[in-house]
Amino acid sequence: MSGVQIPQCPQMKKLKFLQYQDLFWQLTLREIKVKYKQSILGYSWVILAPLINLAVLSVVFSFLLKVPTGNVPYPIFLFVALIPWTFMSNAISGATSSVIANSLLVTKVFLPKEIFPLSVVASKMVDLLLTGLILVIFLIIYKISFYLSLILLPLIFLIHVILIIGISLILSATNVFFRDVEHAVGLMLMVWMYLTPIIYSIEMVPLSFRPLFFLNPMTGIIDSYRQVILYGRFPDWLALSYSAFFSILLTFLAYIYFKNRARYFADVI
């Protein structure tokens, strides 16, 4: 497969961990390069797409909804949630078809198959970094202070990534056997987005329904991003702890499921 150098070993025996690591980074770099290779604007789409989405949503929902944002301008209130959501959406969408996209390696090389969805998730972190830099510029423009609570961002991001990995492992394995999964994932993500307080605030949800909203692990994660970035507060520890517990348990079970299904990948692809 062009762009990927397959580590060589006698009789295709188990590769060493270092060789797995090399292949992982090669796959990640390939994902980064190939996506916009023949695009006129190239990697500028990483920034343009969320900005266009932000502009449309800001205009529409600024007039349709009176979102309580705690004196934070709505565009920045929205952007702080839209960036991590876009990262997750792109990572899950790409990871779902990752095993199928690397069918030659799956059938010809003995290697841990989870390397494929994980490399897609890693590649989307580059997109996240670029849009994060745009967010910093927006924070400066809107004169949002940089609070000490920002030191909690790595913890929130870690929980977020664990959740993404768990979902990616489940969907990428299932997609090998049921190809409808990659077509349904877009619809699933769209519904999930509207069930997560991204374009609106959790304060707009009636008190009687809030416990149901917090069963969604992304509710605690998105709310935590907003609290530490926009308001300089600690996150709701109960909600974030639930998101962490859910994400870790899901990823643990997803890994077992993926490894079990991976034994049959070569027979099905």
N, C-alpha and C positions, 0 to 999 in steps of 0.2 A: 504493500500500500504506500503510495507516494507520501513523502513527508514524515514517515515513521520508520525508523531503523529498528528492526526486530532483534533483540539480544540473541546471540548465538550460543548454543550449548549442545554438548554431545547428545544425539538421539532425542532431542527436544525434552530433556529431563527438566525437573523443577528449576526455575530460575532463582538466582540469589536475590535477597531482598534489595540489594543495591541496584540490581538490574531492573527489578520491578519499579524502583524509584526513578530510574532513568527513563523507563518507558512511560511512567505516569507523567513526567514533566514534558516529554516529547508529545504525548497526546494532548496535554493541556495547551502547549504552544501551538499545536496544529489547530485546535479549536479556536484559538484567538486569531490566527492568521487567516484561516479559510473562510470564516463567516462573512467577512467584508472584502474578500480578495478581489472580486470583480465589480465592486460597487464604486461608483464615481466619487461619492463623498467618503468612502472608506469608513474608518473607525469614528468619524464624526457623528455617525448615526447613534452611537452609544450615548452621546450627549443630546443630540437633536430630538430623538424619539421621546425621552422622558420630559424634555422641555415643552415639546408640542402638546403632549398629553397633559402636562401641568397647566399650560395656557388654556386649553379647552375646558378642562374640569374647573379651573378657577373662575373662568367667565360664567360658565353655566351654573355652578353651584353657589357662587357668590350672590346671584340673583334669586335662585330658587330656594335656597336654604339660608336661614340665619343661624350659622354654626357658632356656638359659643367657643371661642378660642382663647379666652383669658387675655385679651388685649394683644394677642399675636396676630399679625396680618394673615388672612386666610391662605394666600399662596404659599407662604413659608410653613404654615401649619400643615398644609396638604403635602408639600414637597418632602418634609421630614418623614412622613409615612409612605409616600409614593416610592421613594428610593429603595428602602428595604423590600417593599412589596415587589417592585419590578425585578430586583435581584432574584428573589425567590421564584417568581413566575418564570423568568428566563431560564434559571438553573433547572427547575423541575421539567419544563418543556423540553429542554435540550437533553437532559439526562434520560428521559423516558425512552427516547429512540436511540440512545447511545450504544446499546448492545447490538441492536440490529445494524447500525451504521458501521460497526466494526466486525461484521460477520466473518471476514477472512481471518482476522486474528483469533476470533472465538473458536473457529474450527481447526486452525492450523497450529496454534501455539498454546502450550500449557502455561497458564498464568491466572492469577486471581481475577475473575471477571468483574468484580466490583470496581476495578481500576477505571472502567469506562465511565460509569455515571459520576464517580468521584472526580475524574479529570474535567468533566463538563462543569461541575459545581466550582472547581478551582478556577477555571477559565472565566467564569462569570464574575469572580471577585475583582478581576481587572476592570470590568465595566463598572462595578460598584465603586471602586477607587476613584475612577474618573468622575462619576456623577457625585461622589462625596466631595470632591474638590469644588464642584459647582455649588453644592450646598453651602460650603464654607463661604464662598463669595456672596451667596444670597444672605447668609447670616450677617455678614459685614454690611451689606447694602441696607438691610432692614434693621440694623443696629441692635441685633440680638447679642446679649452678653455671652461670653464663654465661661461657663460655670465649672466649679470644682467637681460637680456631679458627673462631668464627662469621663472621669476615670472609670465609671461603671460601664461605659460603652463596650469594651472588650467582652465583659461578662454577658451582656445582652446579645452581642453579636455571636458569641460562642453558642448560646442556647438556640439562636436563630439558625445557625449553620447545622447544628445537630438535627433540628427538625427537618430542614431541607434534605439532608442526607438520608434520613429515614424514609421520607416520602419518595425520594428519587430511587432508592433501592427497591422499594415495593413496586413502583410503576415500571421501572426498567425491566425487572424480571418478569412481571406479568405481561408486558407488551410483547415479549418474545413468543408467548403462546396465544395471546389474544391481541391482534394488531389494531383492534378498535380502540385500545387504550390511548394511543397517541393522538387519535382524533377526538376523543372525549375529554382529554386533559385540559384543553383550552376552555371548554364549557365549565368544567369543574372549577378552574381557577377564577373564572369570571363570577360565578355564583359565590365562591369563597370570598372574593374581594368585597362584594356588597354585604356580606355577613361579618365583615371586619371593619372596625371604625377607622377608615382611611379618609374617605371624603366627608365624613361627619365625625363628631366627637362622641365618646361614650356617655357624656352627660345627656345627649339627646335620646338615649335609649331609656324607656320607662323602667323605673326601679324594679318592677316585678319581672322584667325580662332580662335584666343585667346578669344574673347568675348563669342564664343560658348562653349569653354572649361570651362570658368568660370561660365557658367550656371550650370555646374556640381558642387554641393555644396562641394564635396570632394576635388575639386581642390584647393579652398581657404583654406580648413582645412589642407591638406597635405603640401601646400606651407607654411602655417603659422608654422607648426611644424618645417620645415626645417629652416625657417628664424630665429626663436628664439633659436633653439638648435645649429645649425651649424654655423650661421653667426653673431649671436648676434644683430640682427636687429629686429625692430618692424615688425609685419606682415603687409601685404597689407590690410589696414583697410577697404577699400571698398569691397574687395573680402571676407574678413572674416565677415563683416557686412551682406553681402548678404547670406553667408552660415548660419549665425545665424538666420536671418529672415526666410529663407527657412526652416530651421530645426524646429524652433518654430511653424511656421504656419502648417507645415506638421504634427507635433506631436499633435497639437491641433485638427486638422481635423481627424487624425488617432484615437485619443482617442474617439471622437464622433462616428466614424465609428465602432470601436471595441465594445463600449458599446451597440450600436444598434444591432450589430450582435450577441453579447453575449447572448441576450435573447433567442436565438434559438439554442445555442450550444447543450444543453441537448437533444433536439429533433433530432438532426442530427448525433451526435456521436454514 
